[in-house]
Amino acid sequence: MIPAFPRWIWLWAITLPFVAGAVNASALLALQHGGVTHLTGVSTEAALGMASADANLLGHAGLVIGLFTAGCAISAWCIRAERWRASQAAALMLLFEAALLGAAAWSIEVYPARAAWLCALAIGLQNGTTSFVTGAVLRTSHLTGMFTDLGITLGQWLRGAAPDVRRAQVSVLVITCFIAGATAGAVLHAGHPRAGLLLPAALVIVNAAMTMYWCRRSSRPYA
């Protein structure tokens, strides 16, 4: 069972999957292949690059994997607060992510591969931050774990066991917001590619500001 957690986590659960969905859609449309928010498909691309001796594909996939992982490592090195606690370090990680997305926005039309690499580092920071702070309860960059949690909850309910309602709520929310973000990112990219990344960057700044606010009001009751 997921324990009761701070109210501000719901803001992360709504907006940050939306951000990841929009960023991934922008990267996919810019390159016409791959993605940056989850590494299963990217690892498969790396394997295809090795199998076909395609150095460009292998190099691109390797950079995406390395930068995403580096983002997670940076967040874990910087954040020292206890689980479920808003911190200045978490807010700074989100601001760093917003800066990277802003830089990617200015590169995406001319240097789409470079933009994708910046996005991979940015989303690695985001997923590392949310996973570290919540003990991996909230994963905002990919949906496999969320669909798994939702399926487990459904199975518990079908066999008459007490389902983890909060886990199901989080899963449905993350899935819905990621898909909504990907839809918005695709629509924005079609009209103006930079907008598909500037909107996520703005949302991350809002999250950073609210995280700092909750850090200063850490005595607020849990939801």
C-alpha positions in Angstrom: 0.0 0.0 0.0 1.2 3.5 -0.8 1.4 5.6 2.3 -0.3 8.9 2.7 1.9 11.6 1.1 2.2 15.4 1.0 -0.4 17.3 -1.0 2.2 18.9 -3.3 3.1 15.5 -4.7 -0.2 15.6 -6.6 1.0 18.6 -8.5 4.0 16.6 -9.6 1.8 13.7 -10.5 -0.4 15.9 -12.8 2.1 18.2 -14.5 5.4 16.3 -14.7 4.0 13.3 -16.7 2.4 15.9 -19.0 5.8 17.5 -19.4 7.4 14.1 -20.2 4.7 13.3 -22.7 5.1 16.6 -24.5 8.9 16.3 -24.6 8.9 12.8 -25.9 6.4 13.6 -28.6 8.5 16.6 -29.7 11.7 14.4 -29.8 9.9 11.7 -31.8 8.5 14.1 -34.3 11.8 16.0 -34.7 13.8 12.8 -35.4 11.1 10.5 -36.8 12.5 7.8 -34.5 13.4 6.9 -31.0 12.4 8.8 -27.8 14.0 10.3 -24.7 11.7 9.5 -21.8 12.1 5.8 -21.5 15.1 3.6 -22.3 13.6 0.3 -23.4 13.0 1.5 -26.9 16.2 3.4 -27.0 18.2 0.4 -25.9 16.5 -1.6 -28.7 17.6 1.1 -31.1 21.2 0.7 -29.8 20.9 -3.0 -30.3 19.7 -2.5 -33.9 22.6 -0.1 -34.5 25.0 -2.8 -33.4 23.3 -5.5 -35.4 23.3 -3.4 -38.6 26.7 -1.7 -38.0 24.9 1.7 -38.0 27.3 3.8 -36.1 25.0 6.9 -36.2 22.0 5.0 -34.7 24.2 3.4 -32.1 25.9 6.6 -31.2 22.6 8.5 -30.9 21.0 5.8 -28.7 24.1 5.6 -26.6 24.1 9.3 -25.9 20.4 9.3 -25.0 20.9 6.4 -22.6 24.0 8.0 -21.1 22.5 11.5 -20.7 19.3 10.2 -19.2 21.3 8.1 -16.7 23.5 11.1 -15.9 20.5 13.2 -15.2 19.3 10.6 -12.7 22.7 10.5 -11.1 22.9 14.2 -10.7 19.6 14.4 -9.0 20.5 11.6 -6.6 23.8 13.3 -5.8 22.3 16.7 -5.2 19.1 15.8 -3.2 19.9 14.9 0.4 16.4 15.4 2.0 14.3 12.6 3.5 11.7 10.8 1.3 8.5 12.8 0.7 10.1 16.1 1.6 10.1 19.1 -0.7 13.6 20.6 -0.8 15.6 23.4 -2.3 17.7 20.8 -4.1 14.7 19.3 -5.8 13.5 22.7 -6.8 16.9 23.5 -8.3 16.9 20.2 -10.2 13.6 21.2 -11.8 15.0 24.6 -12.7 18.0 22.9 -14.3 15.5 20.8 -16.2 13.6 23.8 -17.4 16.8 25.5 -18.6 17.8 22.4 -20.6 14.3 22.2 -22.2 14.6 25.9 -23.1 18.0 25.3 -24.7 16.5 22.3 -26.6 13.7 24.4 -27.8 16.1 26.8 -29.5 17.9 23.9 -31.1 15.1 21.6 -32.3 14.5 23.1 -35.7 18.2 23.3 -36.8 19.8 20.6 -34.6 17.1 18.1 -33.7 19.5 15.4 -32.5 21.2 17.9 -30.2 17.8 18.9 -28.9 16.9 15.3 -28.2 20.1 14.8 -26.2 19.3 17.9 -24.1 15.8 16.5 -23.5 17.2 13.2 -22.4 19.3 14.9 -19.8 16.4 17.0 -18.7 14.0 14.1 -18.3 16.6 12.1 -16.5 16.8 14.9 -14.0 13.1 14.9 -13.7 12.6 11.2 -13.3 15.6 10.9 -10.9 14.2 13.7 -8.8 10.6 12.4 -8.6 11.7 8.8 -8.1 14.3 9.7 -5.4 11.9 11.9 -3.5 9.0 9.5 -3.5 10.9 6.2 -3.2 10.0 5.3 -6.8 6.3 5.5 -6.1 6.0 8.3 -8.6 7.7 7.8 -11.9 6.9 10.6 -14.3 8.8 9.8 -17.5 7.3 6.4 -18.6 4.2 4.4 -18.3 5.2 0.7 -18.1 5.4 0.8 -14.3 2.1 2.7 -14.0 0.3 0.2 -16.2 1.9 -2.6 -14.2 0.7 -1.0 -10.9 -2.8 -0.5 -12.4 -3.0 -4.1 -13.5 -1.9 -5.4 -10.1 -4.6 -3.3 -8.4 -7.2 -4.5 -10.8 -6.2 -8.1 -10.2 -6.4 -7.6 -6.4 -9.9 -6.2 -6.8 -11.0 -9.0 -9.1 -10.0 -11.7 -6.6 -11.6 -9.9 -3.7 -8.5 -8.6 -2.0 -8.3 -5.0 -0.7 -7.0 -3.0 -3.6 -4.4 -0.2 -3.2 -6.8 2.6 -4.2 -4.2 5.4 -3.9 -1.8 3.5 -6.1 -4.5 3.1 -8.7 -5.3 6.8 -8.5 -1.7 7.8 -9.0 -1.4 5.3 -11.9 -4.5 6.6 -13.7 -3.5 10.2 -13.2 0.1 9.7 -14.5 -1.1 7.7 -17.5 -3.8 10.2 -18.4 -1.5 13.3 -18.0 1.4 11.7 -20.0 -1.0 10.9 -22.9 -2.5 14.4 -22.7 1.0 15.9 -22.7 2.1 13.8 -25.7 -1.1 15.0 -27.6 -0.4 18.6 -26.7 3.3 18.3 -27.7 2.4 16.8 -31.1 -0.1 19.6 -31.8 2.3 22.3 -30.8 5.2 20.8 -32.7 3.1 20.7 -35.9 2.5 24.4 -35.6 5.7 25.6 -34.1 8.3 23.0 -33.0 9.8 25.3 -30.3 6.5 25.6 -28.6 6.4 21.9 -28.0 9.3 22.3 -25.6 8.7 25.8 -24.3 5.4 24.9 -22.8 6.9 21.9 -20.8 9.7 24.2 -19.7 7.2 26.7 -18.3 5.4 24.0 -16.5 8.6 22.8 -14.9 9.4 26.3 -13.7 5.9 26.4 -12.0 6.7 23.1 -10.3 10.1 24.4 -9.1 8.4 27.5 -7.6 5.7 25.4 -5.9 8.3 22.9 -4.6 10.3 25.8 -3.1 7.1 27.1 -1.5 6.2 23.7 0.0 9.8 23.4 1.2 9.3 26.6 3.3 5.9 25.2 4.5 7.1 21.7 5.3 4.9 21.5 8.4 1.7 21.4 6.2 -0.4 18.2 6.9 -0.2 15.2 4.7 -3.0 14.3 2.3 
